[in-house]
Amino acid sequence: MEKINEAIKYYTYKREGLLNFINSKNDLTVEEIIENAEELSILEYKITALQVALEN
């Protein structure tokens, strides 16, 4: 259970860093937006899966 909580913290930290990066840029290319959105989607999926595992 502790490992799950640590993983959630880690992925949440990574998500916040990515969101801050995206929000701080005014000149992202389409490719950069797509790449960052894909990475954000993966992080969101991992966080959700870990939260579900924690509840069970």
Phi and psi in degrees as GROMACS dihedral restraints (atoms count N, CA, C in turn):
[ dihedral_restraints ]
;  ai    aj    ak    al  type     phi  dphi    fc
    3     4     5     6     1   -65.6    20    10
    4     5     6     7     1   -37.5    20    10
    6     7     8     9     1   -65.6    20    10
    7     8     9    10     1   -36.0    20    10
    9    10    11    12     1   -65.5    20    10
   10    11    12    13     1   -44.7    20    10
   12    13    14    15     1   -61.2    20    10
   13    14    15    16     1   -40.7    20    10
   15    16    17    18     1   -65.0    20    10
   16    17    18    19     1   -40.4    20    10
   18    19    20    21     1   -64.8    20    10
   19    20    21    22     1   -40.9    20    10
   21    22    23    24     1   -61.4    20    10
   22    23    24    25     1   -45.1    20    10
   24    25    26    27     1   -59.5    20    10
   25    26    27    28     1   -44.5    20    10
   27    28    29    30     1   -62.7    20    10
   28    29    30    31     1   -50.3    20    10
   30    31    32    33     1   -68.1    20    10
   31    32    33    34     1   -32.4    20    10
   33    34    35    36     1   -66.5    20    10
   34    35    36    37     1   -41.2    20    10
   36    37    38    39     1   -61.6    20    10
   37    38    39    40     1   -44.9    20    10
   39    40    41    42     1   -62.5    20    10
   40    41    42    43     1   -41.2    20    10
   42    43    44    45     1   -62.4    20    10
   43    44    45    46     1   -45.1    20    10
   45    46    47    48     1   -63.5    20    10
   46    47    48    49     1   -40.5    20    10
   48    49    50    51     1   -62.4    20    10
   49    50    51    52     1   -42.0    20    10
   51    52    53    54     1   -66.8    20    10
   52    53    54    55     1   -42.4    20    10
   54    55    56    57     1   -62.7    20    10
   55    56    57    58     1   -42.1    20    10
   57    58    59    60     1   -62.5    20    10
   58    59    60    61     1   -41.0    20    10
   60    61    62    63     1   -61.7    20    10
   61    62    63    64     1   -48.9    20    10
   63    64    65    66     1   -61.6    20    10
   64    65    66    67     1   -46.6    20    10
   66    67    68    69     1   -70.7    20    10
   67    68    69    70     1   -21.3    20    10
   69    70    71    72     1   -86.5    20    10
   70    71    72    73     1   -10.5    20    10
   72    73    74    75     1  -100.1    20    10
   73    74    75    76     1   137.1    20    10
   75    76    77    78     1  -108.3    20    10
   76    77    78    79     1    -5.2    20    10
   78    79    80    81     1  -126.9    20    10
   79    80    81    82     1    34.3    20    10
   81    82    83    84     1   -69.5    20    10
   82    83    84    85     1   139.9    20    10
   84    85    86    87     1   -80.4    20    10
   85    86    87    88     1   168.0    20    10
   87    88    89    90     1   -59.6    20    10
   88    89    90    91     1   -42.7    20    10
   90    91    92    93     1   -61.9    20    10
   91    92    93    94     1   -41.6    20    10
   93    94    95    96     1   -65.6    20    10
   94    95    96    97     1   -39.3    20    10
   96    97    98    99     1   -63.1    20    10
   97    98    99   100     1   -45.6    20    10
   99   100   101   102     1   -63.8    20    10
  100   101   102   103     1   -46.8    20    10
  102   103   104   105     1   -60.7    20    10
  103   104   105   106     1   -45.9    20    10
  105   106   107   108     1   -67.4    20    10
  106   107   108   109     1   -37.0    20    10
  108   109   110   111     1   -65.4    20    10
  109   110   111   112     1   -39.3    20    10
  111   112   113   114     1   -63.8    20    10
  112   113   114   115     1   -44.5    20    10
  114   115   116   117     1   -63.8    20    10
  115   116   117   118     1   -41.1    20    10
  117   118   119   120     1   -63.4    20    10
  118   119   120   121     1   -40.6    20    10
  120   121   122   123     1   -62.0    20    10
  121   122   123   124     1   -42.5    20    10
  123   124   125   126     1   -62.9    20    10
  124   125   126   127     1   -44.6    20    10
  126   127   128   129     1   -62.6    20    10
  127   128   129   130     1   -42.6    20    10
  129   130   131   132     1   -62.2    20    10
  130   131   132   133     1   -41.5    20    10
  132   133   134   135     1   -62.7    20    10
  133   134   135   136     1   -44.9    20    10
  135   136   137   138     1   -63.1    20    10
  136   137   138   139     1   -43.1    20    10
  138   139   140   141     1   -62.5    20    10
  139   140   141   142     1   -45.6    20    10
  141   142   143   144     1   -61.9    20    10
  142   143   144   145     1   -45.5    20    10
  144   145   146   147     1   -61.3    20    10
  145   146   147   148     1   -41.2    20    10
  147   148   149   150     1   -67.0    20    10
  148   149   150   151     1   -38.3    20    10
  150   151   152   153     1   -65.3    20    10
  151   152   153   154     1   -39.1    20    10
  153   154   155   156     1   -64.6    20    10
  154   155   156   157     1   -43.8    20    10
  156   157   158   159     1   -61.9    20    10
  157   158   159   160     1   -36.0    20    10
  159   160   161   162     1   -67.9    20    10
  160   161   162   163     1   -35.4    20    10
  162   163   164   165     1   -72.8    20    10
  163   164   165   166     1   -24.5    20    10
